[in-house]
């Protein structure tokens, strides 16, 4: 095996000539994508009618990214390496697409884009064109797991891909504009979580071209010494390749990149041969090259290359301005396409030989189509961890604490393909039992006191870092390369990843519905806990269940929301989610002790249906009810049941139908639900002209949004969180938002016509209970004992 002690010789003149020619071909294709709709190889003088009517795309980072790619190709062939490439710069797809096309993999997937002149023209015309492909690395881009539609996640995706992939090196091009984002800044610390024995490696390449859309970049305008100190402080060993002369830069890049790769291999060899897991100082590379390198230096008297004007379209009006048309033609001819492509428009053989073959091609890496590598989880029977429920609503248990024992066994059985993620909250969310299977990954410093409950281990598989962005990025990179995971976080702060969730959902939807060559990948499973309804000391800042609204904005083909009412339902739901593919599953379950309602087999049946009548809590005796009491969420369920108990006590002949909803998307009309469930599945809720009191975990408008096209919608009256609360007891907080048992009972009395004349005394008693409960909470700091330990049937 090569080591860093070897003398790294410069490229031969022949290699230098070929690599520069290949790079010119990449740059030519990148420019052609932005500009050309005809005359793909410039075999006639460029005319206005050859130019696209709308010029869309980003040129600035493309030459630098292709420069990185072709030098990686050289090392892949030399050392037979497995490399995944992630393009971080915004809208940097032309470089990646150009390399995919030249490697031949693009034509294998899309045969109409063959490697000839006609195929090249189709390749050009589709770019940033209606019915075509976008200007960033969308799911249609072979070799990509990172869309880049939003900046900041490239490094975290790279590390996620490297975890448990010991033979993979992930090279990530980091845009220097992207490097200004918060998520990117925290993700540099991912190197403290990379185990040199069991994991692969990440080689970040900071692409320092100095400019964003219309401004200089911060890292591009600080002194070299300060920049170097920054990355040394992050724990990296930075190398620099800087300049603008292509031939000189090729030689420097060849030797420096090879030095980085050999250092990575040496560090891994040392760790794996000695068992030494001391955190290495991994190499990284800073590539400082001009923005829009090799493009026009000036256009209409304005500086373009090495300035922000090169960021997007360097020549703006070639179809209407003869001078601009000439600038564009001279620029594209400077790459000498006639030397690069043969008479058919195919890359000449001596240049084709520079690319690796088969799955060693970066564009054909199976890691970038992770479903091909996916192995099913080895799951034990979750029933073995169930709560024993002899009577509904008689015992209390923490749902997440029960779940933790199941997740621990999932971890034990899948020690190379399953990880648990969470922002310093695994223990807080009562998932501590997971540590019995695997502790928290930690490769930074240790202190003696860490042995006393710190749960730290270099071989740990529980990933904790106080950055939801980085955790979600790791998780996405991990699943997109074929592995499985589970993330838990506080409900109020899951909003931190709102836009990351959006991006991943869009990736999944496009992949699942439109890109048939992408194999299904494991789902993202997010457990939301530490809920709005139990923020006894955190107060108003920790009360926000609105992530569910964000989730329902996405297609039901790729997202799901589950609100299991008890621990056994949580077990069933989690087992289902871990087995699913191409979804983002959001599970809402509290960590506090809650009443348990269903035995495990009943829980399985209930969760399979997603919505169902609880006969034991109903009084309608299979007849037409006077009122339907529906609920979704653990606190919402308990308060709804308590309301039923109150109504039974005051109105013994009242016919109540009790319904619990687990799968929130089952409320959607059949025409909108991906499985086309018929209205008959929801007779109990939607096909009766009776009042429905729906007690809901989150904002009330969400239920109306999901069910607005349903029959009986006008009779549905939803109670949920209304932005009321601060430092409250659980019942007091419920009362403020009118999801408590007393307000629900009042609702039923008001909505059932025959109770209007006989319910006055009951309503008066209920109002007294509300006042008394609030006064008690303010006097004693807790709810009454009969509230804290309430059990069905009350």
C-alpha positions, 0 to 999 in steps of 0.5 A, spaced: 500 500 500 502 506 498 504 511 504 505 518 505 513 517 505 513 516 498 516 521 493 510 524 489 512 525 482 509 531 478 505 529 472 508 527 466 507 532 460 503 527 456 498 526 462 498 533 463 496 534 456 491 529 457 488 531 463 488 539 461 484 536 455 479 532 459 478 538 463 477 543 457 471 538 455 468 538 461 468 546 461 466 546 454 460 542 456 458 546 462 458 552 458 454 549 452 448 547 457 447 554 459 447 557 452 446 552 446 440 549 443 443 548 436 450 547 433 452 543 439 460 542 437 460 549 433 461 546 427 459 552 423 459 560 426 455 561 432 448 565 430 443 568 435 438 562 433 443 557 436 442 560 443 437 559 448 431 564 449 432 564 456 439 563 459 439 560 466 445 556 470 451 558 474 458 558 471 462 560 476 464 554 480 463 549 474 471 549 472 473 548 479 469 542 481 471 539 474 478 540 476 477 536 482 473 531 479 478 529 474 484 529 479 480 524 483 479 520 477 486 519 476 487 517 483 481 512 483 485 509 477 491 509 480 489 506 487 483 502 485 479 507 490 471 507 492 470 515 491 463 518 492 463 526 490 458 531 493 457 538 490 456 543 495 456 549 491 449 552 489 447 550 482 453 547 481 450 541 477 453 543 470 460 540 472 457 534 475 453 533 469 458 534 464 463 529 468 457 524 468 456 525 461 463 524 459 464 518 463 458 515 459 454 513 465 449 518 463 448 515 456 447 508 460 441 511 464 438 516 459 440 513 452 437 518 448 443 523 451 448 518 447 455 520 446 454 523 439 453 530 437 445 529 437 445 526 444 450 532 446 445 537 443 439 533 447 444 534 453 444 541 452 437 543 451 434 539 457 438 543 462 434 549 465 429 548 460 421 546 461 420 539 461 428 538 463 432 538 469 434 543 474 441 547 475 443 543 481 444 536 482 437 533 482 435 526 483 436 525 476 443 527 476 447 520 477 452 520 482 449 525 487 445 524 493 446 531 495 441 536 491 444 543 493 437 546 492 439 549 499 446 551 502 449 548 508 448 541 508 454 538 504 459 536 509 454 533 514 451 529 508 458 527 506 459 524 513 453 521 513 455 517 507 462 515 510 459 512 517 460 505 517 463 505 510 470 503 511 472 503 504 469 509 502 472 516 501 467 522 500 470 528 497 465 534 498 466 540 494 464 546 499 462 552 496 465 558 500 459 562 499 456 555 502 461 556 508 457 562 511 451 558 513 450 556 520 449 548 518 455 548 514 459 551 520 457 546 525 458 540 520 466 541 520 466 538 527 463 532 524 470 529 524 470 528 532 465 523 530 468 519 525 472 512 527 478 511 523 477 503 524 469 502 522 468 508 518 470 511 511 473 518 510 471 525 508 476 529 504 473 536 504 475 541 499 473 548 500 472 551 493 475 558 495 473 562 488 472 568 492 465 570 490 457 569 491 452 572 487 454 579 488 458 579 494 465 577 496 465 571 500 468 572 507 473 566 507 475 569 500 477 575 504 481 573 510 488 572 510 491 566 509 494 565 516 487 566 519 484 561 514 489 556 516 488 557 523 481 556 522 481 549 520 487 547 524 482 549 530 477 545 527 481 539 527 483 538 520 490 538 517 489 543 511 493 543 504 492 549 499 492 549 492 492 556 489 493 560 483 490 561 476 495 558 471 491 551 469 498 547 467 501 549 474 495 548 478 494 541 475 501 539 477 500 542 484 493 539 485 495 532 482 501 532 488 497 535 493 490 531 492 494 525 492 498 527 498 491 527 502 489 521 499 495 517 502 495 520 508 487 518 509 490 511 507 495 511 512 491 514 518 486 508 517 492 503 516 495 505 522 488 505 526 486 498 523 492 495 524 493 497 531 486 498 534 488 505 535 482 510 535 485 516 537 482 522 533 486 523 527 487 530 524 484 528 517 487 532 511 482 537 508 484 541 501 483 549 500 482 550 492 483 557 491 482 558 484 478 564 480 471 564 479 468 562 473 475 560 471 477 560 464 471 564 462 471 571 459 475 575 463 471 581 461 464 583 458 462 590 455 468 593 459 466 589 466 471 584 469 467 577 469 472 572 471 475 572 478 469 576 480 462 575 482 459 577 475 462 570 473 457 567 478 451 565 474 451 567 466 457 571 464 455 573 457 448 575 458 445 577 451 449 573 446 442 572 442 441 580 441 448 583 441 453 581 436 459 583 440 456 579 446 455 573 441 463 574 439 465 574 446 461 567 447 463 564 441 471 566 442 470 563 449 467 556 447 472 555 441 478 557 446 476 550 449 478 547 442 472 542 441 474 539 435 480 536 438 476 533 444 470 530 440 471 526 434 467 526 427 461 523 431 461 528 437 464 523 441 470 524 446 476 521 443 478 515 445 485 517 449 481 522 453 475 516 455 481 512 458 482 517 463 475 516 466 475 509 471 470 504 469 464 500 471 462 502 478 469 505 480 466 511 476 464 517 480 457 518 477 456 510 477 458 509 485 452 505 488 453 509 494 450 514 490 444 510 489 443 507 496 437 503 495 442 498 491 446 497 497 440 497 502 439 491 507 433 489 511 434 491 518 434 484 522 428 486 527 426 482 533 419 482 535 417 488 538 411 484 542 417 482 546 417 489 549 410 491 550 406 493 556 402 488 559 395 491 559 390 487 563 385 493 563 384 499 559 387 506 562 389 502 569 396 503 568 401 508 567 408 508 563 413 512 559 412 510 552 419 512 550 422 508 555 418 502 553 421 504 546 428 504 548 428 497 550 426 495 543 431 500 539 436 497 543 435 490 540 435 493 533 441 496 535 444 490 537 442 486 531 444 491 526 451 494 529 453 496 522 447 499 519 443 502 524 444 508 528 440 513 533 441 520 532 439 526 537 441 533 539 444 531 547 437 529 548 437 521 548 437 521 556 432 527 556 427 523 552 428 517 556 431 513 551 437 511 556 436 503 555 439 504 548 446 505 551 446 498 553 447 496 546 451 502 544 454 508 547 455 515 544 460 516 539 465 520 542 472 521 539 474 528 542 478 528 549 476 524 555 476 526 562 476 521 568 469 523 570 466 521 564 466 514 566 460 516 571 454 516 567 457 519 561 456 514 556 461 516 551 465 511 547 469 511 541 465 505 538 458 508 540 453 508 535 448 513 538 450 520 535 449 526 539 451 533 537 447 540 539 446 541 532 439 539 529 442 541 522 448 536 522 444 530 525 439 531 520 444 531 515 448 525 517 442 521 518 440 523 510 447 521 508 446 515 512 440 513 509 441 515 502 447 510 502 442 505 504 443 504 511 437 505 517 436 510 523 432 513 528 432 521 530 429 523 536 428 531 538 424 536 542 418 538 539 419 545 539 426 545 536 424 540 530 423 546 527 430 547 526 430 542 520 424 545 517 427 547 511 432 540 511 426 536 511 423 540 505 429 538 501 429 531 503 422 530 502 422 533 495 428 529 493 424 523 495 418 525 491 422 526 485 426 519 486 420 515 488 415 518 482 419 520 476 426 517 477 425 509 476 433 508 476 433 510 483 432 504 488 428 505 494 432 507 500 430 506 508 426 512 511 427 517 515 424 516 522 423 522 526 421 521 534 418 528 536 417 528 544 418 533 550 411 535 547 408 542 548 403 539 553 408 537 558 413 543 559 412 544 566 418 549 567 420 550 560 414 555 558 412 558 552 418 557 548 418 550 548 410 550 546 410 549 539 407 543 535 407 546 528 412 541 525 406 537 523 403 543 519 410 543 515 410 535 514 402 536 511 405 541 506 408 535 502 406 529 498 402 524 502 407 519 497 413 521 501 411 523 508 407 520 514 405 522 521 403 518 527 400 519 534 400 513 538 396 514 544 400 509 548 407 505 549 404 499 545 402 503 539 408 506 539 412 500 538 407 498 533 408 504 529 416 504 530 416 497 527 412 499 521 416 505 520 423 502 520 421 497 515 418 502 510 422 505 504 422 512 501 418 516 507 419 521 512 416 518 518 414 523 524 412 520 530 409 524 536 410 521 543 411 523 550 416 521 554 412 522 561 408 517 564 401 516 561 395 511 561 396 505 557 390 503 553 391 497 548 394 490 549 399 489 544 395 485 539 389 490 539 395 496 538 397 492 532 390 492 529 389 499 531 395 502 528 394 497 522 387 501 521 390 507 523 383 510 525 378 506 529 373 506 534 374 504 541 368 500 543 370 499 551 370 507 551 364 508 547 356 508 550 353 508 543 352 500 543 353 500 536 347 504 534 347 511 531 351 516 536 349 523 539 356 525 539 363 523 536 369 524 541 375 523 537 382 524 539 389 524 536 395 524 541 397 522 548 395 527 552 389 529 547 387 522 548 387 522 556 383 528 556 378 526 551 377 519 555 376 523 561 371 527 558 367 521 556 367 519 563 364 525 566 359 525 560 357 518 562 356 520 569 352 526 568 348 523 562 347 515 563 343 515 556 348 519 552 350 515 546 358 517 545 362 514 540 369 514 541 375 514 536 382 514 536 386 516 530 394 514 530 395 515 522 393 522 521 393 522 514 388 517 514 383 523 515 385 525 508 379 524 502 380 518 498 382 522 492 388 525 496 390 519 499 396 515 496 392 508 497 386 511 495 382 508 501 375 509 501 370 513 505 367 506 507 373 506 512 371 512 515 364 511 516 365 512 524 367 519 523 365 522 516 358 519 514 354 521 520 350 527 521 352 528 528 357 533 532 364 531 532 368 533 538 376 532 536 381 533 541 388 534 537 395 534 539 397 540 535 394 546 532 386 545 530 386 548 523 391 542 521 385 537 522 380 542 518 386 542 512 386 534 512 379 533 512 376 539 509 373 535 503 370 530 507 362 529 508 360 532 515 366 536 515 361 542 518 360 538 524 367 537 526 369 541 532 377 541 533 380 543 540 388 543 539 393 548 541 392 555 541 398 559 543 396 559 550 401 557 556 407 559 560 409 555 566 403 551 567 401 544 570 399 539 565 392 540 566 392 548 567 395 548 560 390 544 557 385 548 560 388 554 557 387 551 550 381 548 551 383 541 550 381 539 557 376 534 560 372 539 562 371 544 556 370 538 552 364 535 556 362 542 555 363 542 548 359 536 547 353 539 552 353 545 547 353 541 541 348 535 542 341 539 541 337 534 547 342 536 552 341 544 551 335 544 556 338 539 561 345 540 561 345 547 565 347 544 572 352 539 569 356 545 565 356 549 571 359 544 575 364 543 569 366 551 570 367 550 577 372 544 576 376 549 571 376 555 576 378 550 582 383 546 578 387 553 576 387 555 583 389 549 586 395 549 581 397 556 582 397 554 590 400 548 590 404 548 584 401 541 581 395 538 579 390 535 584 392 528 586 385 525 582 388 528 576 395 526 576 393 519 577 386 519 574 384 512 571 379 509 566 373 509 567 374 515 572 
